[in-house]
């Protein structure tokens, strides 16, 4: 993997890594094709991370970024500088923790923005995997046209608390385990311009 940028927290260096190399076969989540091309993931001159879904040769390519190491329990925070309610109904923006170890459902905790292929569906959810257990899934609507928002969860021993706020703080601390991914629900095409 190639290094995208570095971030620090409490004098610890965390290096964001580009996600998967260009894939010629579908893989999860999705299934989707993924690309770490500059057309799919890049940091602009203002330091903002961009994730894009592109199409090439009749394939849609999604983007993801991962942290080299998981810091474990703590507060995980993402700052979004775009109205997520306007995402195409087939697009999923996932902000989550992940471990390749299968213990505890891969320690996956999600903040996801998607309508899951249905235009009138709620557009956001908080999930502690496995999602099908009682109180592990909470669906809601992210307010329409919200240009900036802050999303976080605090992961402690035996509990997870989610939080959403309008706007982005002027000075904000560095996020913890950073794993955003932009992909397609059930590999359905998104509409042009969305």
N, CA, C and O of each residue as an XYZ file, in Angstrom:
776
protein
N       0.837     -1.197      0.000
C       0.000      0.000      0.000
C       0.871      1.245      0.000
O       1.974      1.240      0.547
N       0.384      2.292     -0.603
C       1.105      3.550     -0.636
C       0.613      4.464      0.475
O      -0.565      4.430      0.832
N       1.505      5.282      1.025
C       1.146      6.223      2.072
C       0.434      7.420      1.461
O       0.870      7.957      0.442
N      -0.658      7.834      2.083
C      -1.425      8.972      1.597
C      -1.062     10.229      2.363
O      -0.784     11.262      1.754
N      -1.058     10.161      3.690
C      -0.658     11.275      4.525
C      -0.460     10.745      5.928
O      -0.862      9.621      6.231
N       0.144     11.527      6.774
C       0.368     11.103      8.156
C      -0.447     11.978      9.087
O      -0.721     13.137      8.777
N      -0.833     11.428     10.224
C      -1.562     12.171     11.237
C      -0.972     11.811     12.591
O      -0.449     10.710     12.763
N      -1.049     12.734     13.568
C      -0.530     12.432     14.894
C      -1.627     12.591     15.927
O      -2.565     13.367     15.742
N      -1.502     11.857     17.005
C      -2.400     11.966     18.147
C      -1.573     11.585     19.367
O      -0.986     10.504     19.420
N      -1.533     12.485     20.346
C      -0.769     12.220     21.565
C       0.650     11.740     21.240
O       1.138     10.777     21.831
N       1.297     12.412     20.305
C       2.665     12.116     19.875
C       2.838     10.735     19.248
O       3.965     10.259     19.116
N       1.738     10.083     18.860
C       1.824      8.815     18.143
C       1.595      9.105     16.667
O       0.702      9.875     16.312
N       2.394      8.494     15.816
C       2.263      8.696     14.377
C       1.359      7.617     13.798
O       1.600      6.426     13.994
N       0.328      8.030     13.091
C      -0.545      7.117     12.379
C      -0.449      7.472     10.907
O      -0.554      8.644     10.543
N      -0.254      6.487     10.068
C      -0.100      6.744      8.647
C      -1.313      6.185      7.920
O      -1.615      4.994      8.000
N      -2.001      7.073      7.207
C      -3.113      6.630      6.383
C      -2.554      5.962      5.147
O      -1.583      6.440      4.561
N      -3.156      4.872      4.751
C      -2.693      4.126      3.586
C      -3.801      4.090      2.544
O      -4.983      3.993      2.873
N      -3.397      4.170      1.290
C      -4.372      3.969      0.231
C      -4.916      2.560      0.352
O      -4.206      1.637      0.752
N      -6.182      2.404      0.004
C      -6.815      1.089      0.060
C      -6.247      0.149     -0.976
O      -5.088      0.273     -1.373
N      -7.042     -0.769     -1.404
C      -6.604     -1.839     -2.299
C      -6.092     -1.326     -3.639
O      -6.513     -0.276     -4.123
N      -5.189     -2.079     -4.217
C      -4.754     -1.797     -5.580
C      -5.945     -1.992     -6.514
O      -6.975     -2.522     -6.098
N      -5.820     -1.580     -7.742
C      -6.901     -1.782     -8.705
C      -7.201     -3.271     -8.791
O      -6.304     -4.083     -9.018
N      -8.450     -3.618     -8.611
C      -8.862     -5.020     -8.622
C      -9.597     -5.345     -9.905
O     -10.375     -4.534    -10.407
N      -9.355     -6.513    -10.424
C     -10.042     -6.961    -11.632
C     -11.160     -7.952    -11.306
O     -11.756     -8.541    -12.208
N     -11.438     -8.131    -10.021
C     -12.554     -8.979     -9.604
C     -13.283     -8.276     -8.466
O     -12.706     -7.443     -7.768
N     -14.545     -8.617     -8.289
C     -15.337     -8.001     -7.236
C     -14.931     -8.555     -5.881
O     -14.547     -9.719     -5.763
N     -15.019     -7.703     -4.851
C     -14.747     -8.137     -3.488
C     -15.596     -7.310     -2.535
O     -16.198     -6.313     -2.933
N     -15.641     -7.727     -1.278
C     -16.455     -7.048     -0.286
C     -15.787     -5.794      0.234
O     -14.568     -5.661      0.131
N     -16.560     -4.862      0.795
C     -18.017     -4.953      0.840
C     -18.615     -4.716     -0.534
O     -17.992     -4.109     -1.405
N     -19.793     -5.189     -0.707
C     -20.468     -4.939     -1.981
C     -21.189     -6.124     -2.540
O     -22.313     -6.393     -2.115
N     -20.631     -6.833     -3.442
C     -19.253     -6.831     -3.943
C     -18.966     -5.628     -4.844
O     -19.843     -5.137     -5.556
N     -17.743     -5.180     -4.792
C     -17.305     -4.015     -5.553
C     -15.905     -4.229     -6.102
O     -15.159     -5.086     -5.627
N     -15.560     -3.436     -7.110
C     -14.182     -3.291     -7.566
C     -13.629     -2.088     -6.811
O     -14.346     -1.110     -6.596
N     -12.350     -2.149     -6.403
C     -11.732     -1.042     -5.684
C     -10.495     -0.577     -6.433
O      -9.847     -1.350     -7.138
N     -10.177      0.717     -6.265
C      -8.990      1.284     -6.886
C      -8.377      2.310     -5.944
O      -9.095      3.062     -5.284
N      -7.046      2.340     -5.882
C      -6.374      3.385     -5.113
C      -5.814      4.459     -6.050
O      -4.913      5.206     -5.669
N      -6.338      4.535     -7.255
C      -5.924      5.538     -8.237
C      -6.203      6.949     -7.708
O      -7.114      7.151     -6.907
N      -5.417      7.907     -8.160
C      -5.662      9.311     -7.802
C      -7.012      9.790     -8.323
O      -7.509     10.821     -7.869
N      -7.610      9.075     -9.258
C      -8.967      9.406     -9.708
C      -9.997      9.024     -8.655
O     -11.102      9.565     -8.651
N      -9.652      8.093     -7.753
C     -10.584      7.606     -6.754
C     -10.324      8.139     -5.346
O     -11.264      8.326     -4.573
N      -9.067      8.384     -5.008
C      -8.743      8.867     -3.661
C      -7.556      9.826     -3.735
O      -6.521      9.514     -4.324
N      -7.730     11.010     -3.121
C      -6.645     11.986     -3.118
C      -6.882     12.994     -2.009
O      -7.991     13.117     -1.491
N      -5.824     13.715     -1.651
C      -5.890     14.809     -0.692
C      -5.664     16.094     -1.474
O      -4.683     16.211     -2.207
N      -6.580     17.072     -1.320
C      -6.452     18.328     -2.068
C      -5.473     19.274     -1.368
O      -4.925     18.942     -0.317
N      -5.260     20.444     -1.954
C      -4.277     21.394     -1.433
C      -4.683     21.956     -0.069
O      -3.843     22.519      0.632
N      -5.951     21.816      0.319
C      -6.403     22.249      1.645
C      -6.295     21.142      2.679
O      -6.665     21.341      3.836
N      -5.788     19.965      2.278
C      -5.640     18.855      3.202
C      -6.888     18.003      3.374
O      -6.955     17.176      4.284
N      -7.882     18.198      2.505
C      -9.116     17.424      2.595
C      -9.000     16.145      1.777
O      -8.541     16.154      0.635
N      -9.428     15.048      2.387
C      -9.428     13.749      1.737
C     -10.664     13.633      0.853
O     -11.765     13.972      1.285
N     -10.497     13.162     -0.371
C     -11.597     12.948     -1.306
C     -11.658     11.478     -1.687
O     -10.642     10.884     -2.046
N     -12.850     10.889     -1.611
C     -13.095      9.529     -2.070
C     -14.105      9.613     -3.198
O     -15.140     10.263     -3.053
N     -13.820      8.963     -4.326
C     -14.705      9.040     -5.479
C     -14.958      7.650     -6.043
O     -14.125      6.750     -5.932
N     -16.121      7.504     -6.644
C     -16.447      6.299     -7.398
C     -16.341      6.673     -8.864
O     -16.940      7.652     -9.309
N     -15.571      5.884     -9.619
C     -15.367      6.161    -11.038
C     -15.776      4.941    -11.857
O     -15.944      3.845    -11.323
N     -15.929      5.148    -13.145
C     -16.246      4.032    -14.028
C     -15.198      3.957    -15.132
O     -14.812      4.969    -15.717
N     -14.744      2.720    -15.404
C     -13.773      2.467    -16.460
C     -14.093      1.110    -17.068
O     -14.278      0.127    -16.350
N     -14.156      1.061    -18.371
C     -14.366     -0.205    -19.090
C     -15.535     -0.998    -18.509
O     -15.411     -2.192    -18.236
N     -16.663     -0.329    -18.324
C     -17.897     -0.955    -17.816
C     -17.798     -1.482    -16.388
O     -18.615     -2.310    -15.985
N     -16.809     -1.016    -15.609
C     -16.703     -1.386    -14.201
C     -16.716     -0.108    -13.363
O     -16.082      0.884    -13.721
N     -17.441     -0.142    -12.251
C     -17.398      0.946    -11.282
C     -16.301      0.633    -10.287
O     -16.229     -0.487     -9.782
N     -15.436      1.613     -9.991
C     -14.344      1.440     -9.041
C     -14.575      2.326     -7.824
O     -14.824      3.525     -7.954
N     -14.490      1.727     -6.648
C     -14.723      2.409     -5.384
C     -13.391      2.738     -4.721
O     -12.337      2.322     -5.202
N     -13.433      3.490     -3.609
C     -12.213      3.929     -2.930
C     -12.297      3.641     -1.444
O     -13.381      3.610     -0.861
N     -11.128      3.429     -0.835
C     -11.054      3.310      0.616
C      -9.667      3.725      1.085
O      -8.702      3.688      0.322
N      -9.579      4.121      2.355
C      -8.316      4.452      2.994
C      -8.320      3.740      4.342
O      -9.360      3.642      4.992
N      -7.162      3.245      4.760
C      -7.074      2.514      6.024
C      -5.898      3.037      6.847
O      -4.970      3.650      6.319
N      -5.963      2.783      8.134
C      -4.865      3.125      9.021
C      -3.942      1.919      9.117
O      -4.416      0.783      9.099
N      -2.645      2.138      9.219
C      -1.701      1.024      9.292
C      -1.921      0.159     10.513
O      -1.790     -1.062     10.431
N      -2.252      0.760     11.642
C      -2.442      0.001     12.879
C      -3.689      0.507     13.590
O      -4.004      1.695     13.530
N      -4.388     -0.382     14.253
C      -5.588     -0.010     14.999
C      -5.214      0.395     16.418
O      -4.578     -0.378     17.134
N      -5.600      1.600     16.833
C      -5.293      2.013     18.203
C      -6.214      1.378     19.257
O      -5.962      1.557     20.448
N      -7.269      0.645     18.872
C      -8.148     -0.014     19.845
C      -9.205      0.908     20.418
O      -9.688      1.811     19.736
N      -9.569      0.676     21.688
C     -10.623      1.481     22.332
C     -10.280      2.964     22.292
O      -9.108      3.340     22.313
N     -11.312      3.802     22.235
C     -11.105      5.243     22.225
C     -12.186      5.935     21.418
O     -13.200      5.327     21.074
N     -11.970      7.199     21.120
C     -12.920      7.994     20.340
C     -12.448      8.055     18.896
O     -11.291      8.372     18.620
N     -13.353      7.750     17.985
C     -13.097      7.771     16.547
C     -13.962      8.874     15.963
O     -15.174      8.893     16.182
N     -13.351      9.799     15.220
C     -14.089     10.986     14.774
C     -13.759     11.282     13.319
O     -12.603     11.205     12.902
N     -14.805     11.627     12.543
C     -14.659     11.993     11.142
C     -15.344     13.338     10.926
O     -16.408     13.607     11.484
N     -14.716     14.171     10.111
C     -15.259     15.483      9.754
C     -15.623     15.439      8.278
O     -14.763     15.214      7.426
N     -16.901     15.656      7.980
C     -17.376     15.604      6.599
C     -17.665     17.012      6.113
O     -18.325     17.797      6.793
N     -17.164     17.318      4.935
C     -17.309     18.652      4.345
C     -18.158     18.550      3.080
O     -17.842     19.152      2.054
N     -19.247     17.776      3.171
C     -20.156     17.575      2.044
C     -21.509     17.125      2.586
O     -21.561     16.440      3.608
N     -22.597     17.493      1.927
C     -23.916     17.034      2.381
C     -24.157     15.566      1.990
O     -24.402     15.269      0.821
N     -24.087     14.659      2.957
C     -24.195     13.237      2.659
C     -25.615     12.801      2.307
O     -25.809     11.708      1.777
N     -26.599     13.634      2.592
C     -27.972     13.268      2.221
C     -28.163     13.275      0.703
O     -29.137     12.715      0.200
N     -27.239     13.906     -0.028
C     -27.348     14.005     -1.485
C     -26.648     12.859     -2.214
O     -26.604     12.854     -3.444
N     -26.097     11.881     -1.474
C     -25.455     10.751     -2.135
C     -26.465      9.979     -2.970
O     -27.641      9.903     -2.614
N     -26.014      9.412     -4.070
C     -26.845      8.543     -4.886
C     -27.385      7.417     -3.997
O     -26.665      6.956     -3.111
N     -28.629      6.958     -4.202
C     -29.197      5.896     -3.356
C     -28.390      4.599     -3.339
O     -28.530      3.809     -2.405
N     -27.554      4.362     -4.343
C     -26.759      3.136     -4.393
C     -25.347      3.296     -3.826
O     -24.584      2.331     -3.802
N     -24.993      4.490     -3.375
C     -23.662      4.749     -2.832
C     -23.691      4.551     -1.312
O     -24.665      4.905     -0.648
N     -22.610      3.981     -0.777
C     -22.444      3.805      0.664
C     -21.157      4.520      1.077
O     -20.083      4.220      0.556
N     -21.267      5.467      2.013
C     -20.080      6.035      2.648
C     -19.983      5.375      4.009
O     -20.836      5.585      4.872
N     -18.933      4.569      4.203
C     -18.754      3.851      5.460
C     -17.564      4.380      6.230
O     -16.461      4.469      5.692
N     -17.780      4.732      7.487
C     -16.735      5.194      8.397
C     -16.704      4.156      9.511
O     -17.655      4.062     10.287
N     -15.620      3.369      9.608
C     -15.715      2.215     10.493
C     -14.365      1.712     10.981
O     -13.313      2.037     10.431
N     -14.436      0.909     12.032
C     -13.274      0.173     12.521
C     -13.334     -1.221     11.920
O     -14.404     -1.704     11.550
N     -12.174     -1.863     11.826
C     -12.117     -3.210     11.255
C     -10.854     -3.904     11.743
O      -9.795     -3.289     11.860
N     -10.983     -5.178     12.021
C      -9.845     -6.017     12.342
C      -9.930     -7.254     11.463
O     -11.017     -7.795     11.262
N      -8.803     -7.708     10.938
C      -8.801     -8.929     10.135
C      -9.023    -10.173     10.988
O      -9.289    -11.252     10.459
N      -8.914    -10.025     12.300
C      -9.204    -11.143     13.197
C     -10.713    -11.308     13.309
O     -11.420    -10.314     13.476
N     -11.229    -12.530     13.223
C     -12.682    -12.728     13.230
C     -13.347    -12.557     14.602
O     -14.574    -12.567     14.688
N     -12.566    -12.400     15.666
C     -13.140    -12.246     17.001
C     -14.096    -11.062     17.044
O     -13.823    -10.009     16.467
N     -15.200    -11.240     17.723
C     -16.163    -10.162     17.945
C     -16.579     -9.474     16.638
O     -16.565     -8.247     16.538
N     -16.948    -10.284     15.641
C     -17.406     -9.773     14.338
C     -16.401     -8.786     13.742
O     -16.786     -7.730     13.240
N     -15.115     -9.133     13.800
C     -14.013     -8.321     13.274
C     -13.892     -6.960     13.942
O     -13.267     -6.047     13.403
N     -14.493     -6.829     15.117
C     -14.477     -5.558     15.869
C     -14.964     -4.403     14.994
O     -14.456     -3.285     15.070
N     -15.953     -4.702     14.170
C     -16.481     -3.699     13.233
C     -17.568     -2.854     13.896
O     -18.569     -3.364     14.400
N     -17.331     -1.550     13.874
C     -18.296     -0.552     14.340
C     -18.429      0.442     13.201
O     -17.428      0.955     12.702
N     -19.683      0.724     12.779
C     -19.910      1.505     11.563
C     -20.739      2.761     11.792
O     -21.677      2.777     12.589
N     -20.369      3.799     11.078
C     -21.242      4.933     10.797
C     -21.379      4.902      9.283
O     -20.390      5.060      8.568
N     -22.605      4.698      8.784
C     -22.797      4.530      7.340
C     -23.856      5.491      6.827
O     -24.875      5.729      7.475
N     -23.588      6.037      5.647
C     -24.531      6.912      4.966
C     -24.906      6.251      3.657
O     -24.064      6.087      2.774
N     -26.159      5.874      3.529
C     -26.654      5.231      2.313
C     -28.170      5.086      2.413
O     -28.731      5.024      3.507
N     -28.808      5.034      1.273
C     -30.243      4.710      1.220
C     -30.432      3.247      0.833
O     -31.563      2.788      0.673
N     -29.326      2.510      0.681
C     -29.327      1.076      0.404
C     -30.182      0.723     -0.801
O     -30.900     -0.277     -0.800
N     -30.094      1.571     -1.847
C     -30.768      1.299     -3.109
C     -32.218      1.748     -3.176
O     -32.858      1.579     -4.214
N     -32.757      2.315     -2.100
C     -34.161      2.753     -2.086
C     -34.229      4.252     -1.809
O     -33.824      4.707     -0.740
N     -34.740      5.018     -2.775
C     -34.749      6.479     -2.710
C     -35.400      6.999     -1.432
O     -34.920      7.982     -0.868
N     -36.460      6.384     -0.964
C     -37.205      6.885      0.201
C     -36.709      6.306      1.528
O     -37.305      6.580      2.570
N     -35.655      5.529      1.516
C     -35.113      4.910      2.722
C     -34.437      5.960      3.605
O     -34.023      7.005      3.103
N     -34.317      5.700      4.911
C     -33.508      6.536      5.792
C     -32.073      6.532      5.264
O     -31.635      5.545      4.673
N     -31.331      7.638      5.475
C     -30.038      7.776      4.803
C     -28.800      7.570      5.676
O     -27.683      7.818      5.221
N     -28.978      7.120      6.920
C     -27.813      6.940      7.786
C     -28.088      5.844      8.813
O     -29.237      5.522      9.116
N     -26.990      5.276      9.343
C     -27.161      4.279     10.398
C     -25.889      4.152     11.226
O     -24.778      4.376     10.745
N     -26.097      3.781     12.500
C     -25.027      3.395     13.406
C     -25.155      1.898     13.595
O     -26.257      1.381     13.784
N     -24.012      1.187     13.542
C     -24.048     -0.266     13.634
C     -22.887     -0.764     14.498
O     -21.751     -0.311     14.361
N     -23.200     -1.703     15.384
C     -22.190     -2.496     16.068
C     -22.414     -3.913     15.566
O     -23.481     -4.487     15.781
N     -21.418     -4.479     14.900
C     -21.582     -5.813     14.313
C     -21.483     -6.898     15.388
O     -20.681     -6.771     16.313
N     -22.274     -7.948     15.281
C     -23.219     -8.252     14.214
C     -24.488     -7.405     14.348
O     -25.020     -7.236     15.445
N     -24.964     -6.879     13.219
C     -26.059     -5.918     13.190
C     -27.399     -6.516     13.594
O     -28.300     -5.779     13.994
N     -27.553     -7.843     13.497
C     -28.870     -8.450     13.727
C     -29.150     -8.765     15.197
O     -30.170     -9.383     15.501
N     -28.283     -8.362     16.103
C     -28.561     -8.502     17.532
C     -29.340     -7.287     18.022
O     -29.265     -6.216     17.420
N     -30.079     -7.448     19.102
C     -30.885     -6.359     19.654
C     -30.016     -5.139     19.964
O     -28.936     -5.262     20.543
N     -30.503     -3.962     19.572
C     -29.851     -2.671     19.826
C     -28.484     -2.513     19.169
O     -27.678     -1.706     19.633
N     -28.202     -3.254     18.111
C     -26.937     -3.129     17.399
C     -27.056     -2.295     16.119
O     -26.046     -2.025     15.468
N     -28.268     -1.885     15.753
C     -28.495     -1.119     14.522
C     -29.479      0.010     14.816
O     -30.574     -0.226     15.326
N     -29.077      1.239     14.489
C     -29.953      2.405     14.656
C     -29.957      3.181     13.346
O     -28.923      3.709     12.935
N     -31.123      3.254     12.680
C     -31.251      3.977     11.405
C     -31.874      5.342     11.662
O     -32.730      5.484     12.536
N     -31.440      6.362     10.890
C     -31.951      7.719     11.050
C     -31.711      8.497      9.762
O     -31.042      8.002      8.854
N     -32.249      9.706      9.677
C     -32.012     10.587      8.541
C     -31.009     11.666      8.920
O     -31.223     12.414      9.874
N     -29.923     11.743      8.179
C     -28.998     12.869      8.294
C     -29.745     14.068      7.730
O     -30.330     13.952      6.653
N     -29.756     15.225      8.409
C     -30.518     16.380      7.926
C     -30.163     16.771      6.486
O     -29.001     16.716      6.083
N     -31.164     17.156      5.739
C     -30.992     17.535      4.330
C     -30.144     18.796      4.200
O     -30.320     19.763      4.941
N     -29.216     18.764      3.235
C     -28.427     19.940      2.882
C     -27.407     20.375      3.904
O     -26.879     21.482      3.797
N     -27.106     19.553      4.894
C     -26.118     19.903      5.912
C     -24.736     19.922      5.262
O     -24.215     18.860      4.923
N     -24.120     21.103      5.074
C     -22.867     21.164      4.320
C     -21.667     20.581      5.053
O     -20.744     20.076      4.414
N     -21.662     20.641      6.382
C     -20.559     20.105      7.166
C     -21.123     19.404      8.399
O     -22.108     19.847      8.989
N     -20.478     18.301      8.772
C     -20.927     17.569      9.955
C     -19.769     16.806     10.569
O     -18.787     16.494      9.895
N     -19.896     16.509     11.857
C     -18.900     15.754     12.611
C     -19.576     14.506     13.149
O     -20.649     14.587     13.748
N     -18.955     13.352     12.939
C     -19.528     12.062     13.347
C     -18.481     11.310     14.150
O     -17.309     11.277     13.777
N     -18.909     10.704     15.258
C     -17.944     10.017     16.101
C     -18.611      8.892     16.876
O     -19.835      8.810     16.975
N     -17.764      8.032     17.421
C     -18.225      7.094     18.432
C     -17.102      6.878     19.432
O     -15.918      6.954     19.107
N     -17.523      6.606     20.664
C     -16.579      6.287     21.741
C     -16.714      4.807     22.011
O     -17.783      4.330     22.392
N     -15.620      4.076     21.810
C     -15.600      2.635     21.968
C     -14.877      2.309     23.264
O     -13.681      2.564     23.405
N     -15.617      1.743     24.204
C     -15.038      1.347     25.478
C     -15.244     -0.143     25.698
O     -15.841     -0.819     24.860
N     -14.759     -0.652     26.805
C     -14.931     -2.066     27.137
C     -16.416     -2.331     27.367
O     -16.981     -1.889     28.367
N     -17.045     -3.052     26.444
C     -18.443     -3.435     26.597
C     -19.459     -2.384     26.182
O     -20.654     -2.578     26.407
N     -19.027     -1.264     25.578
C     -20.013     -0.261     25.147
C     -19.487      0.591     24.006
O     -18.280      0.743     23.818
N     -20.432      1.146     23.245
C     -20.139      2.068     22.153
C     -21.185      3.178     22.222
O     -22.379      2.894     22.312
N     -20.752      4.433     22.182
C     -21.668      5.574     22.182
C     -21.405      6.407     20.928
O     -20.274      6.827     20.684
N     -22.453      6.644     20.131
C     -22.346      7.388     18.878
C     -22.736      8.848     19.093
O     -23.484      9.174     20.014
N     -22.211      9.731     18.219
C     -22.526     11.153     18.304
C     -22.460     11.769     16.917
O     -21.615     11.396     16.103
N     -23.357     12.716     16.650
C     -23.373     13.453     15.385
C     -23.610     14.910     15.710
O     -24.467     15.230     16.533
N     -22.856     15.805     15.070
C     -23.019     17.246     15.280
C     -22.991     17.977     13.951
O     -22.312     17.565     13.011
N     -23.725     19.044     13.891
C     -23.694     19.906     12.715
C     -22.406     20.716     12.748
O     -21.992     21.199     13.801
N     -21.772     20.860     11.579
C     -20.570     21.672     11.461
C     -19.296     20.926     11.790
O     -19.316     19.767     12.204
N     -18.184     21.622     11.594
C     -16.856     21.110     11.872
C     -16.180     22.103     12.799
O     -16.181     23.299     12.509
N     -15.595     21.645     13.917
C     -14.902     22.582     14.806
C     -13.780     23.309     14.064
O     -13.174     22.756     13.147
N     -13.514     24.532     14.461
C     -12.442     25.300     13.828
C     -11.109     24.598     14.020
O     -10.335     24.478     13.070
N     -10.828     24.135     15.221
C      -9.619     23.354     15.500
C     -10.084     22.021     16.031
O     -10.772     21.958     17.050
N      -9.715     20.960     15.352
C     -10.168     19.642     15.779
C      -8.990     18.697     15.971
O      -7.976     18.802     15.281
N      -9.138     17.761     16.931
C      -8.071     16.775     17.133
C      -8.050     15.771     15.997
O      -9.026     15.640     15.257
N      -6.954     15.070     15.858
C      -6.817     14.039     14.835
C      -7.706     12.855     15.186
O      -7.804     12.476     16.354
N      -8.352     12.272     14.191
C      -9.201     11.105     14.399
C      -8.367      9.893     14.759
O      -7.156      9.868     14.540
N      -9.030      8.882     15.315
C      -8.340      7.633     15.621
C      -8.441      6.707     14.423
O      -8.256      7.153     13.291
N      -8.729      5.432     14.637
C      -8.726      4.415     13.577
C      -9.586      4.868     12.405
O     -10.814      4.852     12.490
N      -8.963      5.260     11.340
C      -9.580      5.967     10.229
C      -9.738      5.021      9.068
O      -8.746      4.627      8.455
N     -10.957      4.646      8.750
C     -11.177      3.722      7.645
C     -12.440      4.132      6.888
O     -13.480      3.489      7.032
N     -12.363      5.193      6.085
C     -13.524      5.530      5.267
C     -13.494      4.746      3.963
O     -12.426      4.452      3.427
N     -14.656      4.417      3.471
C     -14.753      3.729      2.184
C     -15.987      4.224      1.457
O     -17.036      4.430      2.066
N     -15.860      4.412      0.171
C     -16.967      4.798     -0.679
C     -17.203      3.634     -1.617
O     -16.318      3.273     -2.393
N     -18.401      3.035     -1.555
C     -18.664      1.893     -2.411
C     -20.116      1.883     -2.858
O     -20.886      2.781     -2.517
N     -20.483      0.872     -3.616
C     -21.825      0.764     -4.179
C     -22.598     -0.344     -3.497
O     -22.046     -1.408     -3.214
N     -23.889     -0.100     -3.227
C     -24.751     -1.099     -2.630
C     -25.124     -2.137     -3.677
O     -25.673     -1.798     -4.724
N     -24.826     -3.401     -3.396
C     -25.105     -4.516     -4.302
C     -24.591     -4.262     -5.708
O     -25.166     -4.747     -6.682
N     -23.501     -3.498     -5.815
C     -22.835     -3.202     -7.079
C     -23.776     -2.573     -8.113
O     -23.588     -2.748     -9.317
N     -24.793     -1.839     -7.632
C     -25.701     -1.155     -8.552
C     -25.047      0.139     -9.009
O     -24.348      0.808     -8.248
N     -25.287      0.469    -10.249
C     -24.721      1.698    -10.801
C     -25.330      2.915    -10.142
O     -26.521      2.942     -9.832
N     -24.499      3.923     -9.933
C     -25.022      5.205     -9.484
C     -25.365      6.011    -10.720
O     -24.880      5.738    -11.818
N     -26.204      7.000    -10.523
C     -26.608      7.835    -11.651
C     -25.530      8.867    -11.940
O     -24.843      9.304    -11.017
N     -25.360      9.271    -13.202
C     -24.338     10.271    -13.543
C     -24.504     11.537    -12.725
O     -25.624     12.003    -12.516
N     -23.383     12.103    -12.256
C     -23.409     13.355    -11.520
C     -23.779     13.209    -10.057
O     -23.939     14.224     -9.378
N     -23.924     11.990     -9.533
C     -24.325     11.818     -8.133
C     -23.211     11.215     -7.347
O     -23.354     10.990     -6.145
